[in-house]
Amino acid sequence: MRVRAAGLRQVLADVIQEVRRSVSQDIDGAEILHGLLNAPWLQSLLKVYECLQRRLRDSPEPYLDYASGLSLQVCSSKVKCHLFVLFPGVLIVCVLFWAFALLSAHDTVAQKDYEPVLPPMPEDLPEDEEATRTVCLVKNKQPLGATIKRNEITGEIFVARVIHGGLADRSGLLHAGDRIVEVNGFPVDGMEPEQVIQVQARSQGTIMFKVIPITERPVHNQTMLYMRAMTDYSPQQDPNIPCADAGISFKKGDILEIVDQTDALWWQAKKLPSSVACAGLIPSTNLLKRKQRESWWSQPYQPHFCMQTCDKGNDGVFFSDLLMALFPPSAGFRRSMRLCRRRAHSTIHPSCPTRCPSSCYSALNSPYEEVVRYQRHPEDVHRLIAILGPSGVGVSELRRRLIEMNPNIFQGAVPHTTRPPRGYEESGREYYFTSREAFDNMVYNNRLLEYGEYKGNLYGTSIESARHVLNSGKICVIDIEPNAIQAVRTHELKAYIIYVKPPPLERLRETRRDSYITTDYYVNRPFKDEDLQEMEEAARKIESQYWQFFDHILINDELQDSCVQLLTAVRQAQDEPQWVPASWIRPTAEP
Ligand SMILES: Nc1ncnc2c1ncn2[C@@H]1O[C@H](COP(=O)(O)OP(=O)(O)OP(=O)(O)O)[C@@H](O)[C@H]1O
């Protein structure tokens, strides 16, 4: 009340005076606040606000709503003659034409002529009139925003759901559960829903429903809920959706704002970022899980995409030495792990299935993952940066360049190995050298993010190793195999996953012309066309299985551009809000 009486600008002036006093008392921050409150833009903004408030209070009423008619009368009288004396002919015609147009617009607004003409209310309202409601909606180009269903026993037609933000919802007059008795005067009992829709589609301009409102409307205490889609969905390909046009399609990784979960089978959601007010139908978690199970049973058997090879070649003693010399502290583990896939006696394990069977499998199988917006507090440890991509795409190169750019900020996690150290190696620098027993112990206790065996030696990255870097205040940057994604997506590490994607084949050929690939053998050799095709194929497989987990996709085309992109993505991960699983922030949230 005080604000209205005194005016906002007056209140601001009082506050400024108070703050000025604080400035003279040298109170921390008072000067900044004073400068802010004194800013001319704030004064102007308040002035505009006050003007608008005044306008709202004393909303202008038209003095006449027939100004154009009156002016015609005036013109046809003597005044016209006087005007002709004062102004030459053409000019006066223009001025009069303009003035009439203006006055006619004024009259349209004054008479509220632009509002739709509603049909008269029916006169013969039945006795039980209070039990029915006549709802008149003005159709524009958008759909009505409601679906209907038929009670198969009684033949009665009901509103099945009202789409959030649609025409029916905005009217506030139709609700899920209302029984539709008539549409535009046609009784609809016993009709098929398609026939009812045809009746309503025929109507022009307005559409009138006679409904018996539902007596007990469910109370909505909907809270904001966001989900990351873990699967693709297209309503056009779903024969079970109540109305395909009311559905929304989404792809893995899309963020969905769930606006209505009242229906057990069909939720209403908006795909973010969204500029539309109207939501669309998506299948609920349970329904989508059911669909996935059904489609899984109908698929031919597909072996799990797994990083295991059983090549028994034995030409690598030499190779390992050269390898470690070439890539001493940071790239060794990845290289070993990568070559594990290609070479002898090797397997790579994500540590996760033993560590977190429930969260891993549920995240892989659940069609949605609840997410929240999270921004790291500047005083918290950094988020782990995990980079992955198909072999040869440039993960090691990008990671190496990032760390070299600023080793005071970025650091890799030192891997563990059971292989004996070489002359130049120091435990804790190139590797932590451990016994096989100690390594097995780490595996048993789920302390490894991923591990693998190569030529009889075990290699792995431990959680402690990543934690050590993070606790030192640096940003830990590691490269992982795709099947280790689940192991790094934890409340503690809050991994930000960067997927390095190869550019189209043409660009790969051009950009990798002078680059070398590390092959099965200890020599690096130029990329061949089949290496590039293999890379594309591997990328397709990774994307089809893991796309939903990627926080950033970096297309490694020009190396310099990719480095800049990587740096930007890492900065955003640490300093800007990102969608993360709700279970990281609220331990009670379902994984
Ligand atoms: N954008 C790029 N343009 C040209 N050459 C590149 C680019 N990115 C990486 N390279 C080169 O491609 C080769 C393979 O890159 P890198 O070793 O980083 O691959 P990787 O993804 O780590 O796979 P792997 O671990 O199997 O070797 C290296 O010689 C690297 O310098």
The ligand as an ORCA input file, in Angstrom:
! r2SCAN-3c Opt
* xyz 0 1
  N      41.486    -33.219    -36.067
  C      42.543    -33.932    -36.445
  N      43.114    -33.668    -37.620
  C      44.181    -34.373    -38.033
  N      44.757    -35.361    -37.327
  C      44.235    -35.659    -36.134
  C      43.095    -34.968    -35.630
  N      42.791    -35.470    -34.439
  C      43.683    -36.445    -34.195
  N      44.550    -36.552    -35.204
  C      45.653    -37.515    -35.335
  O      45.082    -38.807    -35.512
  C      45.928    -39.776    -34.933
  C      45.115    -40.619    -33.960
  O      44.707    -39.779    -32.883
  P      44.697    -40.301    -31.398
  O      45.899    -41.101    -31.122
  O      44.411    -39.163    -30.521
  O      43.450    -41.286    -31.506
  P      42.622    -41.933    -30.344
  O      41.224    -41.493    -30.487
  O      43.274    -41.694    -29.042
  O      42.633    -43.458    -30.711
  P      43.698    -44.582    -30.251
  O      43.780    -44.512    -28.782
  O      43.125    -45.813    -30.773
  O      44.974    -44.183    -30.934
  C      47.053    -39.053    -34.258
  O      48.151    -39.055    -35.127
  C      46.529    -37.628    -34.114
  O      47.551    -36.686    -34.121
*
